[in-house]
């Protein structure tokens, strides 16, 4: 009977296990004082804007100059103009 090659490897925040074929990567925020961790890079990227003052999404409704960190926040805000 063939022998299974099971192993477990951890490199930083990456855990790879053979046999169960599990690959789990944790993406950690590198801001000082922040201990947030995510299993998806996109979620970490979304979180990182909380550490900046950047608000690249601007409302284009005349007379409204509100700015937002996330496009979803802008869309929600623009819907308020329709009501």
Secondary structure, 3 states (H helix, E strand, C coil): CCCCCCCEEEECCEEEECCCCEEEECEECCCCCCCCEECCHHHHHHHHHHHCCCCCEECCCCCCCCEECCHHHHHHHHHHHHC
